[in-house]
Amino acid sequence: FRHPQLQWPGTFRPFKDYATHVDLLAIYTFDEESLAHIKDVELIVQPSWQIASKERSSTTREYIGAVMELDRLRSGRGDFSTEAEFLKHWRGFNFKIGRAVELQLTKLLRQNAERKP
């Protein structure tokens, strides 16, 4: 995400090669009594940047957060006015990364720099 030109192992293509990025959310009521355990299912599909918040979604994992209010999720009213504002904020965010990821990133950045004229 921070380096959209890089193709990470296990991914189909670099981030920049996707036409758009959307989130699919399933909102439901947990029903312990029913066999399915869920009812009142509602699907929400929004461009990721339009429902993003300026906070991480977890205190134990490094994920981009989304707004929490259902009406904002439904209407695509996140914390950012534009996709550019979203990208600037989250690409500059100080995510913690493990040593293995850091080594992989260094390798990919080096390979990418060697390919440029």
ZAVOKE-362837 format. One record per residue: x, y, z of N, C-alpha, C in turn; residue in three letters. Coordinates in steps of 0.02 Angstrom, whole numbers, always signed. Each point is the difference from the previous one (the first is absolute). Example, Ala and Ser with C-alpha at 12.3 -4.5 7.8 and 13.67 -1.06 7.14 Angstrom:
2
[r [+660; -284; +390]; [-45; +59; +0]; [+45; +60; +0]; "ALA"] [r [-18; +53; -36]; [+42; +59; +3]; [-39; +55; +37]; "SER"] 
This chain:
117
[r [+41; -60; +0]; [-41; +60; +0]; [+44; +63; +0]; "PHE"] [r [+49; +2; +44]; [+44; +59; +3]; [+43; +6; -63]; "ARG"] [r [+16; -57; -30]; [+41; -2; -60]; [-41; -33; -55]; "HIS"] [r [-46; +38; -31]; [-49; -30; -46]; [+30; -31; -63]; "PRO"] [r [+62; +16; -15]; [+32; -27; -59]; [+29; -70; +11]; "GLN"] [r [+6; -21; +62]; [+31; -64; +16]; [-51; -57; -1]; "LEU"] [r [+22; -56; -28]; [-42; -60; +4]; [+27; -45; +55]; "GLN"] [r [-39; -9; +52]; [+20; -41; +57]; [-12; -73; -16]; "TRP"] [r [+43; -44; +26]; [-11; -72; -9]; [-70; -19; +25]; "PRO"] [r [-34; -41; -37]; [-66; -23; +19]; [-56; +46; -23]; "GLY"] [r [+16; +53; -36]; [-52; +44; -27]; [-2; -7; -76]; "THR"] [r [-57; +16; -30]; [-8; -7; -72]; [+35; +54; -40]; "PHE"] [r [+1; +61; +28]; [+29; +57; -36]; [+14; +56; +50]; "ARG"] [r [+39; +50; -20]; [+12; +57; +45]; [-65; +38; +15]; "PRO"] [r [-1; +33; +56]; [-59; +38; +22]; [-23; +50; -53]; "PHE"] [r [+47; +33; -33]; [-16; +52; -49]; [-35; -27; -62]; "LYS"] [r [+4; -65; -12]; [-29; -29; -61]; [-74; -15; +6]; "ASP"] [r [-28; +6; +59]; [-72; -11; +9]; [-37; +64; -18]; "TYR"] [r [-57; -7; -35]; [-40; +58; -20]; [-32; +34; +60]; "ALA"] [r [-20; -40; +49]; [-32; +27; +60]; [+8; -50; +57]; "THR"] [r [-14; +24; +59]; [+2; -42; +60]; [-65; +11; +37]; "HIS"] [r [-37; -54; +12]; [-63; +6; +36]; [+1; -44; +61]; "VAL"] [r [-40; +19; +48]; [-11; -41; +60]; [-70; -29; -3]; "ASP"] [r [-6; -62; +19]; [-65; -33; +6]; [-10; -15; +74]; "LEU"] [r [-51; +31; +28]; [-15; -10; +71]; [-65; -38; +7]; "LEU"] [r [-2; -46; +46]; [-62; -37; +16]; [-20; +20; +71]; "ALA"] [r [-55; +35; +5]; [-26; +21; +65]; [-58; -47; +17]; "ILE"] [r [-1; -26; +60]; [-52; -47; +18]; [-13; +1; +75]; "TYR"] [r [-54; -31; +19]; [-17; -10; +71]; [+18; -71; +18]; "THR"] [r [+38; -9; +53]; [+17; -67; +23]; [-60; -28; +38]; "PHE"] [r [-21; -60; -19]; [-58; -32; +30]; [+21; -69; +25]; "ASP"] [r [+13; -4; +64]; [+24; -62; +29]; [-52; -57; -6]; "GLU"] [r [-63; +18; -5]; [-54; -50; -1]; [-9; -32; -69]; "GLU"] [r [+19; +33; -53]; [-13; -28; -67]; [+58; -45; -20]; "SER"] [r [-15; -45; -46]; [+50; -46; -26]; [+55; +37; -38]; "LEU"] [r [-18; +52; -36]; [+48; +40; -39]; [+40; +48; +44]; "ALA"] [r [-27; +17; +58]; [+30; +47; +47]; [+2; +72; -24]; "HIS"] [r [-26; +14; -60]; [-3; +70; -22]; [-68; +14; -30]; "ILE"] [r [-20; +64; +4]; [-61; +23; -33]; [+9; +73; -17]; "LYS"] [r [-47; +27; -37]; [+2; +70; -21]; [+65; +18; -35]; "ASP"] [r [+20; -41; -48]; [+63; +11; -36]; [-7; +59; -48]; "VAL"] [r [+49; +44; +2]; [+4; +57; -45]; [+70; +2; -29]; "GLU"] [r [+5; +4; -66]; [+66; +7; -32]; [+11; +72; -19]; "LEU"] [r [+59; +25; +13]; [+20; +68; -18]; [+63; -5; -42]; "ILE"] [r [-1; +32; -58]; [+59; +2; -43]; [+17; +73; -12]; "VAL"] [r [+61; +18; +17]; [+23; +69; -8]; [+73; +0; -21]; "GLN"] [r [+21; +51; -38]; [+72; +8; -11]; [+35; +6; +67]; "PRO"] [r [+55; -33; +7]; [+35; -2; +65]; [+14; +69; +28]; "SER"] [r [+23; +46; -40]; [+18; +67; +25]; [-61; +38; +26]; "TRP"] [r [-59; -15; -28]; [-60; +38; +19]; [-27; -18; +69]; "GLN"] [r [+20; -57; +27]; [-24; -18; +67]; [+58; -2; +51]; "ILE"] [r [+59; +19; -22]; [+58; -3; +43]; [-2; +53; +55]; "ALA"] [r [+28; -18; +57]; [+9; +48; +54]; [+74; +19; +2]; "SER"] [r [+18; +43; +45]; [+70; +20; +7]; [+35; -40; +55]; "LYS"] [r [-35; -50; +26]; [+27; -42; +54]; [+7; -72; -23]; "GLU"] [r [+47; -36; +30]; [+6; -72; -14]; [-63; -34; +23]; "ARG"] [r [-15; -57; -31]; [-60; -37; +19]; [+11; -45; +60]; "SER"] [r [+62; -9; +20]; [+16; -46; +53]; [+59; +27; +40]; "SER"] [r [+2; -17; +63]; [+59; +18; +40]; [+51; -55; +1]; "THR"] [r [-17; -58; -27]; [+47; -56; -1]; [+24; -17; -70]; "THR"] [r [-31; +29; -51]; [+20; -14; -70]; [+6; +66; -37]; "ARG"] [r [+36; -1; -54]; [+14; +60; -39]; [-47; +3; -61]; "GLU"] [r [-62; +22; +12]; [-50; +5; -53]; [-26; +71; -5]; "TYR"] [r [-16; +20; -61]; [-33; +64; -11]; [-70; -5; +30]; "ILE"] [r [-21; +51; +36]; [-64; +0; +33]; [-56; +27; -44]; "GLY"] [r [-61; -17; +18]; [-60; +26; -32]; [-42; +36; +53]; "ALA"] [r [-42; +45; -24]; [-45; +34; +47]; [-46; -52; +31]; "VAL"] [r [-26; +13; +59]; [-39; -49; +37]; [-75; +9; -5]; "MET"] [r [-22; +59; -20]; [-72; +14; -2]; [-32; -31; -63]; "GLU"] [r [-53; -39; +10]; [-32; -34; -57]; [-23; +48; -54]; "LEU"] [r [-29; +57; +19]; [-24; +46; -52]; [+58; +27; -42]; "ASP"] [r [+59; +10; +30]; [+58; +23; -38]; [+27; -56; -45]; "ARG"] [r [-1; -62; +24]; [+21; -56; -42]; [-47; -7; -60]; "LEU"] [r [-65; +2; +13]; [-49; -7; -53]; [+6; +54; -54]; "ARG"] [r [+13; +61; +21]; [+2; +56; -47]; [+70; +17; -25]; "SER"] [r [+51; -36; +24]; [+68; +13; -23]; [+28; +66; +24]; "GLY"] [r [-15; +17; +63]; [+25; +63; +29]; [+54; -14; +52]; "ARG"] [r [+59; -14; -24]; [+57; -12; +44]; [+32; +65; +21]; "GLY"] [r [+61; -5; +24]; [+36; +58; +26]; [+38; +40; -54]; "ASP"] [r [-1; -23; -62]; [+39; +32; -53]; [-45; +29; -54]; "PHE"] [r [+19; +59; -25]; [-38; +33; -53]; [+17; -28; -69]; "SER"] [r [+62; -23; -7]; [+22; -25; -65]; [+42; -63; +9]; "THR"] [r [+7; -38; -53]; [+43; -58; +2]; [+73; +21; +9]; "GLU"] [r [+20; +55; -30]; [+68; +25; +9]; [+16; +16; +73]; "ALA"] [r [-48; +30; +35]; [+9; +15; +72]; [+8; -65; +40]; "GLU"] [r [-41; -50; -16]; [+3; -65; +31]; [+69; -32; -10]; "PHE"] [r [+23; -1; -64]; [+64; -31; -15]; [+58; +37; +35]; "LEU"] [r [-1; +65; +2]; [+52; +38; +33]; [+3; -18; +74]; "LYS"] [r [-58; -1; +32]; [-3; -16; +72]; [+27; -71; +13]; "HIS"] [r [-28; -50; -34]; [+16; -69; +17]; [+68; -23; -26]; "TRP"] [r [+23; +30; -56]; [+67; -18; -23]; [+54; +30; +45]; "ARG"] [r [-17; +53; +36]; [+46; +30; +47]; [-6; -26; +71]; "GLY"] [r [-49; -44; +12]; [-12; -26; +67]; [+57; -45; +22]; "PHE"] [r [+20; +5; +62]; [+57; -39; +26]; [-23; -69; +24]; "ASN"] [r [-15; -44; -48]; [-18; -68; +18]; [+62; -36; +26]; "PHE"] [r [-10; -43; +49]; [+54; -42; +25]; [+5; -61; -45]; "LYS"] [r [+61; -15; -23]; [+8; -60; -41]; [+54; -44; +30]; "ILE"] [r [-9; -64; -9]; [+48; -49; +26]; [+64; -1; -41]; "GLY"] [r [+50; -31; +28]; [+65; -4; -33]; [-4; -35; -68]; "ARG"] [r [-37; -54; -5]; [-5; -36; -63]; [-32; +44; -55]; "ALA"] [r [-50; +38; +18]; [-33; +45; -48]; [+48; +55; -19]; "VAL"] [r [+37; +26; +48]; [+49; +52; -14]; [+53; -24; -50]; "GLU"] [r [+24; -61; +10]; [+50; -29; -46]; [-29; -10; -69]; "LEU"] [r [-62; -24; -4]; [-33; -10; -65]; [-10; +67; -35]; "GLN"] [r [-19; +51; +36]; [-10; +67; -29]; [+66; +26; -27]; "LEU"] [r [+54; -6; +38]; [+65; +23; -23]; [+20; -36; -65]; "THR"] [r [-11; -64; -3]; [+16; -39; -60]; [-42; +23; -59]; "LYS"] [r [-64; +10; +9]; [-44; +21; -55]; [+18; +71; -24]; "LEU"] [r [+15; +45; +47]; [+19; +68; -19]; [+65; -1; -40]; "LEU"] [r [+47; -41; +21]; [+63; -5; -36]; [-11; -27; -70]; "ARG"] [r [-40; -53; -7]; [-14; -28; -66]; [-35; +50; -44]; "GLN"] [r [-47; +37; +28]; [-37; +50; -38]; [+47; +56; -25]; "ASN"] [r [+47; +21; +43]; [+47; +53; -18]; [+48; -25; -56]; "ALA"] [r [+19; -63; +2]; [+45; -28; -51]; [-33; -4; -68]; "GLU"] [r [-67; -6; -3]; [-37; -5; -63]; [-7; +68; -35]; "ARG"] [r [+4; +54; +38]; [-9; +66; -29]; [+62; +20; -39]; "LYS"] [r [-9; +36; -56]; [+57; +20; -42]; [+45; +50; +34]; "PRO"] 
